[in-house]
Amino acid sequence: MDKTNSEWQPIRLPNQNIDKKIKELRKIHPEIAVLDRFEDQLEEVFLLRHPQCRFNKDYKDDLKDFIHNYYGGNPKDKAGNWFYYPWLNTIMHILPEEEYYEMRTGRNRNLITTEEQKRYYKASIGILGLSVGSHAALTITMTGGPKNLRLADPDTISGSNLNRIRTGAQNIGISKAILVARQAYEINPYSEIRIYQEGINQENISEFLDGIDLLVEGMDNPYFKIKVRESAKAKHIPVIMATDNGDNIFVDIERFDVKPDLPILNGLVGDITAEQFKNLDLKELPKIAAKIAGAKTATSRMQKSVLEVGKTLYSWPQLGTAANLCGTAAAYLARKIILKTDNIRSGRYEINLESIFESDYFDPKQIAIREKETKEFLDKIGL
């Protein structure tokens, strides 16, 4: 594996002479850690296959026989696979892919059936934009989703990202694509991930979409939002977009896989094409962006904040609560669509925590206040 890939991909070490390989690595990296929890993983597989042990803790002899039979007389270090994670400076002893997958998805049953899980794992998903998209990627991976992922984002982690991207200060300055790939590989070393640190562009858009089963789109660029949908539509690839709105979110579903003639963005921006968008008057751009972002149903605080950008705020605010919720919604929909669930339909949907938990949300006075504030906001931005 070349140096570039080893920045974000674990290196599978040969089982033969693993002790020798570890010694060689220790000469280069004296502080390297070796985590061999292989038999802990085997015990988990044993318990998943013998659920009666949940209420009968006297299973140690059976477990011992299970482990003995698993090794088949071969040395322990020859079983499974060894992975070196360069960014962690750590070597891990991991079950073979099939058993590792059985172990880490065992607690999904029967909420996700074994047959559904296998189909989900074999799919391929592309994720554009790795702020909200980072939560989608990792939730998809956690739930046993596709091992094949494509991740694109041209940006690096900034200090202000720490309010909504699950990482720490040690990763400030690191490519978002690299960071999310690392995190996914830490969950599943058998993942097959392609990253696009340059983001999506005219040259790679076709390659990025080629062969994927679903697209999660979370970019800021309105032109490429339209452009990538034109390409996805032509390839019959369904698109999911989750957008934060204070603590709440909007979710846009475009089932180009079942309705290829569906209008881009469910008709939010009319029939404008990407090329037409490039030639729009600059004064029209904020209006298009506002329509995509859901200005008409934005929370009161979000509306007021947008008007303060460039005055008292450097950029529009985004919350980690909403980013996490976006990831949950996107992962749920990705699984349902990939599994060919017929009742997931195109459209814009709102998940509004305020309407669920705030007791006065539907009070006529509160509704009137929100309607008045929204009208004033739309007037100010020209909508």
Residue pairs with C-beta under 8 A, 6 or more apart in sequence:
1 9
1 11
6 86
7 86
7 87
7 178
8 87
8 177
8 178
8 181
8 182
8 185
8 193
8 195
9 181
9 185
9 193
10 83
10 84
10 85
10 86
10 185
10 189
11 83
11 84
11 86
12 81
12 82
12 83
12 189
13 21
13 81
13 82
13 83
13 84
13 91
14 21
15 77
15 78
15 81
15 82
16 78
18 77
18 82
19 77
21 82
22 32
22 34
22 91
25 32
25 84
25 91
26 32
29 89
31 89
32 89
32 90
32 91
33 88
33 89
33 90
33 91
34 90
34 91
34 93
35 90
35 91
35 92
35 93
36 92
36 93
37 92
37 93
38 76
38 79
38 80
38 93
38 94
38 95
39 67
39 76
41 80
41 94
41 95
41 99
41 100
41 103
42 66
42 67
42 70
42 95
43 63
43 67
44 103
44 106
45 95
45 99
45 102
45 103
45 106
46 53
46 59
46 62
46 63
46 66
46 67
47 53
47 54
47 59
48 102
48 103
48 106
50 59
50 62
53 59
53 62
70 79
71 79
77 93
80 93
80 94
80 95
80 96
81 93
81 94
81 95
81 96
81 189
82 91
82 92
82 93
82 94
83 91
83 92
83 94
83 189
84 90
84 91
85 91
85 92
85 185
85 186
87 182
88 186
92 189
94 100
94 189
95 103
97 190
100 188
100 189
100 190
101 121
101 144
101 188
101 190
104 144
104 187
104 188
105 112
105 117
105 143
105 144
108 117
108 143
108 144
109 117
112 120
112 143
112 144
112 335
116 335
116 339
117 144
119 338
119 339
120 143
120 144
120 145
120 146
120 335
120 338
120 339
121 144
121 145
121 146
121 147
122 146
122 147
123 145
123 146
123 148
123 213
123 214
123 338
124 146
124 148
124 149
124 150
124 211
124 212
124 213
125 140
125 145
125 146
125 148
125 149
125 150
125 212
125 213
125 214
125 215
125 216
125 334
125 338
126 149
126 150
126 152
126 208
126 209
126 212
126 214
126 215
126 216
127 133
127 136
127 137
127 149
127 150
127 151
127 152
127 215
127 216
127 218
128 152
128 153
128 199
128 200
128 208
128 215
128 216
128 217
128 218
128 219
128 224
128 228
129 152
129 153
129 217
129 218
129 219
129 220
130 137
130 151
130 152
130 153
130 155
130 165
130 176
130 177
130 179
130 180
130 218
131 153
131 161
131 164
131 165
131 176
131 218
131 318
131 323
132 164
132 218
132 242
132 243
132 244
132 323
132 326
132 327
132 330
133 151
133 153
133 180
133 216
133 218
133 330
134 165
134 166
134 176
134 179
134 180
134 183
134 323
134 327
135 166
135 323
135 324
135 326
135 327
135 328
135 330
136 216
136 218
136 242
136 326
136 327
136 330
136 331
136 334
137 149
137 151
137 180
137 183
137 184
137 216
137 327
138 166
138 180
138 183
138 184
138 187
138 327
139 327
139 328
139 330
139 331
140 146
140 149
140 330
140 331
140 334
140 335
141 149
141 184
141 187
141 188
141 191
142 187
143 331
143 335
145 331
145 334
145 335
146 213
146 338
147 188
147 190
147 191
147 192
148 191
148 192
148 193
149 181
149 184
149 191
149 192
149 193
149 194
150 193
150 194
150 195
150 196
150 208
150 212
151 177
151 180
151 181
151 193
151 194
151 195
151 196
152 177
152 195
152 196
152 198
152 199
152 200
152 208
153 175
153 176
153 177
153 180
153 196
153 197
153 199
154 197
154 198
154 199
155 175
155 176
155 199
156 172
156 173
156 174
156 175
156 176
157 165
157 167
157 171
157 172
157 173
157 174
157 175
157 176
157 179
158 172
159 169
159 172
160 315
161 167
162 168
162 169
162 172
163 318
163 319
163 320
164 244
164 318
164 319
164 320
164 322
164 323
165 176
165 179
165 323
166 183
167 179
167 183
171 179
175 195
175 197
177 195
177 196
177 197
178 195
178 197
181 193
181 195
184 191
184 193
185 191
185 193
196 204
196 208
198 204
199 219
200 208
200 219
200 224
200 228
205 224
205 227
205 228
205 231
206 231
209 215
209 228
209 231
209 232
209 235
209 237
210 235
212 237
213 237
213 338
214 237
214 238
214 239
214 240
214 334
214 337
214 338
215 228
215 232
215 237
215 238
215 239
215 240
216 239
216 240
216 241
216 242
216 330
216 334
217 225
217 228
217 229
217 239
217 240
217 241
218 241
218 242
218 243
218 326
219 225
219 228
222 277
222 285
222 288
222 289
222 292
223 274
223 277
223 278
224 274
225 241
225 265
225 292
226 264
226 265
226 269
226 272
226 273
226 274
226 277
227 274
228 239
229 239
229 254
229 264
229 265
230 264
230 273
230 274
232 238
232 239
232 254
232 256
233 254
233 256
233 260
233 262
233 264
235 256
236 256
236 257
236 260
237 256
237 257
238 253
238 254
238 255
238 256
238 257
238 258
238 337
239 252
239 253
239 254
239 256
240 251
240 252
240 253
240 254
240 330
240 333
240 334
240 337
241 251
241 252
241 254
242 249
242 250
242 251
242 252
242 325
242 326
242 327
242 329
242 330
243 249
243 250
243 251
243 252
243 292
243 293
243 294
243 326
244 318
244 319
244 322
244 323
244 325
244 326
245 294
245 297
245 298
245 299
245 302
245 322
245 350
246 298
246 299
246 301
246 302
246 319
246 322
246 354
247 299
247 319
247 321
247 322
247 325
247 353
247 354
248 299
248 322
248 325
248 350
248 351
248 352
248 353
248 354
249 322
249 325
249 326
249 329
249 350
249 351
250 294
250 297
250 348
250 349
250 350
250 351
251 326
251 329
251 330
251 333
251 348
251 349
251 350
251 351
252 265
252 266
252 268
252 347
252 348
252 349
253 333
253 337
253 344
253 345
253 346
253 347
253 349
254 262
254 264
254 265
254 266
254 346
255 262
255 337
255 344
255 345
255 346
256 262
257 337
259 346
262 346
263 271
264 271
264 272
265 292
266 346
266 347
266 348
268 291
268 292
268 348
269 288
269 291
269 292
272 280
272 288
277 288
280 288
283 382
286 381
286 382
287 381
287 382
287 383
290 381
290 383
291 383
294 348
295 303
295 306
295 377
295 378
295 381
295 383
296 374
296 378
296 383
297 350
297 374
298 306
298 374
298 377
299 354
300 369
300 370
300 373
300 374
302 316
302 317
303 373
303 374
303 377
304 373
304 377
305 313
305 316
305 317
306 316
306 377
306 381
307 377
307 380
307 381
309 315
309 316
321 353
325 351
325 353
329 351
333 344
336 344
337 344
354 361
355 361
355 362
360 366
